[in-house]
Amino acid sequence: MSSASSFDLIVIGAGPGGYVCAFRAAQLGLKVALIDKRPALGGTCLNVGCIPSKSLLASSEHYAFARHHAAAHGIKIDGLAIDVTAMLKKKEDIVGKMTGGLAALAKARKVTVITGTAKFTSATEVEVSPIENPGSKIENPARYSARHIVIATGSAPVELPFLKFDGETVVSSDHAIAFNAVPKKLVVVGGGAIGLELGSVWARLGAEVTVVEFLPQIAGTADADVVRNYTRILQKQGLKIEVNAKVTGFVGASLDDTRAGADKPRPYGKLLAERDGKTLEFEAEKVLVAVGRRPFTDGLGLEKAGVELTEKKRIKVDAKLRTTTANIYAIGDVIDGPMLAHKAEEDGAAVAEWIAGKAGHINWDLMPGIIYTDPEIAMVGLGEDAAKKTGLKVNVGKFNFAANARAHANDGADGFVKIIADAQTDKILGAQILGKNAGELISEIVTHMEYGGSAEDLARTVHAHPTMSEAVKEAALAVSKSAIHAL
């Protein structure tokens, strides 16, 4: 065991929250160490999550355009085919470029990057053990001490007790971004962002995809009108959506299956579910379990540092993200709040500033959530349905992309923009967008909300023509029933 090396700040976990925290602290003059079990920085998001999935989404959307829309644009394609190997290489190339960029930034900012698994030995010291990876520079367990420590270890996929991940048939999102061939039949358990995004990728590439959701609707807390239109669009694309269905088990493939009194081979497994007392069966070559993620604090030795958990097994923090031990902070997926990369980044930057004696700021009420399918769903703040449930009086403005010329040119006429404003003050309380590039369009609404803007403020903001963002302006006008291009 080597003697402890000392830092101003140690960050455990190099995902979006962790590396942003480390980089910001280094900018502010702190001596920083960044520890991660992976030799490549970026955490789950960059290595096996957000970024790889977006590469596959883009590749599959290009294929869908070539197959379904190119001819209408006067583009004829003969011999259209899918090369999954090339798609995966494109994905890995992007990941490699981005992780390489982070490594260069860490070096330039003099952040000490340590590869290994960390655990607390006290409130000011961690022990880092080597991992079986040629990228690890640690030959023996080493100890590192710091005045401040930030826990940024992220989350891991939730595994159902009767659907254990085997990496081949029953898989997590980590595996579903690396299929070496398009599965014939894919069943997705969970109708949230991860399941819908990856399900849509493989559906566009030719898989028969069924999404099985326990709740009455897919897409989480999106308003009913958003979900209704979204579901219709996904079904038109070929996805089968099954809601109010409780998954109960899985029966693997077999060559000896007797059904209807005859001996028949069963080349696919069967996912079992129930709804209204009836048993449902869904054939599956692959089952993607995407029912959520859990905070990853395994093996950290939190008890040795005096760090406590909440009843939901997340790390307990105060308003400045300090744990029950004053010099230890926690950010991102391991604490309460949405498990979003941009939320973790905001947490990380603010904590670095607080540690450095600066005025950090986070507005947890304005964390946009996006489902990156085609079309996308983007949401921020209060939804129309939630406002009605609370009895809050609101005015709602809605504008369909079908009335936007640029949307038609972009093959994106499905969906709409909806803005929710306080009926008395006109202050924007929330927005939901269903449509192409919704994730890009939501940001200007978030900006207006950050500064307390009203629907009129947004409506009077000049939007270039022709752009899809004009639908945002029209929705803001519609709050006061003043939309120009809609009745």
C-alpha positions, 0 to 999 in steps of 0.5 A: 500500500503506497502512502497517500497523495494529497489533493484539494479535491478528489472526484469519484466518477468521471461521467458528465457530472464528475468530469465537469466538476473536476474541470471547473474546480481546476479552472478555479485553481484547485489541485484535482484528482479524477478517479474512474474505473474506466480508462476513458473519461465520460462515464456511462453517458459517453461510453455506453449511453447517451452518445452511442445511442444518439449515433445509432439513432442518427444512423437508423434515421438516415436509413429510414430517410433513404428507404421511405422519404428519399424518393419524394425528394427526387433521390433514387437509391438502388441496392439499399442495405444495412451494414450494422458493423459499419454503424457500430464502427461509426458509433465507436469512432465518435466515442473515441473522438470525444473521450480523447478530447476529454483526456486532452482537456484533463491534461491541459487543466492539470487534472490528475486522472486515476484509473481504478475503483475507489472506496472510502477509508475515512472522510478525507481519504480513499483507496483506489484498487487496480482494475484488469485493464491495460489502461490502468496505471495503478499497479498496487492499491494506492491511497489519496487524500483531499480536503473535499471529496465529490461522489459522482458514481452515476447509476446502473440499469435496474435488473428485474429478479425474474429477468436477469441480464445475460448479455445475450437474450435478456439485455440492458441498454449497455448491450442493446447499443452493440447488437452485431445484427438486427434482431428479428423480434425485440421486446422492450420492457419499459416505455421510458426514454431509454426503451423507446429510443433503442426500440425505435433504432432497431425498429427502423432497421427492420426489427419487429419491436414490441414495447411493454409498459406497466403504466397506462401510458408510455413517455413518462409524465408527458401530457396525454395529448402528447402521448396520444399523438406520439403513440400513433406516430410510433405505431405507424412506424411499426412499433407495437405498444402495450400499456397496462401490462405487468411483466411476469417472466420469460421462457427461453427458446427451445427446440422441443415445444408443444403448442396446439397439440403439435411438436413445433420448434420454438426459435424465439423466447416468450416474454410473459405478462398479464393485463386485466387478469389475462396472460399475454405472450410476446415472442422475443429473440432479444428482451431489452429491460429498460425499467429505470436506473439505480444509484450506483454506490456499491463498494464505496464504503460510505459508512466509513466516511459517515455518508448516509442514504435516503430511504430510496437508497440515494445519497442524502444531501443538503441544498448545496449538495453536501452529504451528512459529512460536511467535506463530502459532496454528491452529485448527479444520479446518486442523489435525488432528482432526474437522472439526466446528464445535463442535471449532473453537469449543473450539479458538478459545476455548482459544487466546484464553485461552492468548494472554491468559495464562489456562488454556484447556481442550479435551477432544478425546476428547469431541467428539460427532459427529452426522448430522442426518437423521431419525432422527439419529445421535449419537456420542461417545467409544468405540464398542462395535465399537472397544472389541471390536477393542482387546480392552477389556472393556466392559459395554453398555447398550441401550434401544429408543425403541420402549419409550418412550411420548414417542417414540411420541407424537413419531413417533420410535419408531425407533432406540435409545440405547447406552452403553458402560462399562468392565467394571471401573470402570463409567466411561462410555467412549462412547455412540451414539444412533440416533433423533429428536433424538439430537443433543440427547440426547447432550449429557447423556452428554457432560457425565457423561463430562467429569466421569468419570461412571459408568453408575450415576451416569447411571442414578441421575440423575432424568429427567423423565417423559414425555421421550425422555431417559428412554431415556438413563437406561434405557440406563444402567440396562441397562449393569448389566442393570437396565433397568425398561422392557425385559427 
